[in-house]
């Protein structure tokens, strides 16, 4: 009974940021559990690769190039999914950018453009996709629906390297809670995955691998997480196994925040 409730057979899922890293691995996990997957990101060749990997599980897949900063493209993504598959059950908003905009800048050096771009990709995109997807779920008169947003542990502690990113991801957590309460009367559940200390991809060089391992010494589990480890959580939240779960944030960070670690960007100074 428990394993049956984790199955997603006959379900259709959209995943943004599906071309690589966490989004790709969550797309494959949903496919392995039985879902058909619509893969979205700005880079077509990457989502084409993910779509082919989804099909290898015997599932249907559609790659839709999408820039989630723009609401009209998010609307078109949802429309494309329903046009192709006739339904929409799961909206997983994973697209985001971290250190690319205003990284390690003082607040007075962050431009309006970098600030707005950071918020648009990380926060507005989740709103745009939730707005379009929930309306479509309701219009289709479906018995239920699921929205999963992806935030970050940087939302919960100071992240001075890119405070705009942390602020946007904190907004994603607050948005998740509000939508969960707002949409519950339509039987649409809304939850949030909060990753931290997870490697998006294998280290490109031995030097980077050594640096990552050195960093991991400070985490309770003594290692960085791997992208695939978010997949089972995404499947649980997308499935009937979590039918009584909504409005929640699930931290997956190897105990980093519980252990007192924070991405604050400085080392404490103590007297000898």
Secondary structure as UniProt FT lines:
FT   HELIX           2..5
FT   TURN            9..10
FT   STRAND          12..16
FT   TURN            17..19
FT   HELIX           21..32
FT   TURN            33..34
FT   STRAND          36..41
FT   HELIX           44..55
FT   TURN            56..58
FT   STRAND          61..65
FT   TURN            68..69
FT   HELIX           71..85
FT   STRAND          90..93
FT   TURN            99..100
FT   TURN            103..104
FT   HELIX           107..109
FT   HELIX           112..119
FT   HELIX           120..124
FT   HELIX           125..139
FT   TURN            140..141
FT   STRAND          145..150
FT   HELIX           153..155
FT   HELIX           160..162
FT   HELIX           163..183
FT   HELIX           184..186
FT   STRAND          188..195
FT   STRAND          198..199
FT   HELIX           206..216
FT   TURN            217..218
FT   TURN            220..221
FT   STRAND          225..226
FT   HELIX           227..230
FT   HELIX           231..238
FT   HELIX           240..242
FT   TURN            243..244
FT   STRAND          249..252
FT   TURN            254..260
//
